């Protein structure tokens, strides 16, 4: 089939679908990018590591699951987030346990001043490959959606001859 054999409404439907799916992928990506960029400037407080556990992931590597607490103002908050964005897996449980401070250790906790319950131990502006891949797919789908909408205006409906 040639491009001119498609009806304009086929291009319109494809364009709208591309825009909707692309926007659905871009929204969480840009939200995460904004949070990561802001987290670099979040204030910090001292916290205490309460528990460290090593877990095997589906990717057959190991990560350290942590539980810590920190005080902002008069309130104590629990935390479990090690870093925003990139998740680092380790090939052995020993390396995963060495990647975080031990139980009872004092740690620096970055917290969101607008929502002190959102705390994180490590901040970075690097989102890691999953988030950037999702953002690239979203941009690609938005681009295809725009192309579909442009093509719907350029393509003439097929003419049927008796």
Secondary structure, 3 states (H helix, E strand, C coil): CCHHHCCHHHHHHHHHHHHHHHHHHHHHHHHHHHHHHHHCCCEEEEEEEEEEEEEECCCCCEEEEEEEEEEECCEEEEECCCECCCCCCECCHHHHHHCCCCCCCEEEEEEECCEEEEEECECCCCCCHHHHHHHHHHHHHHHHHHHHHHHHHHCCCCCCCC
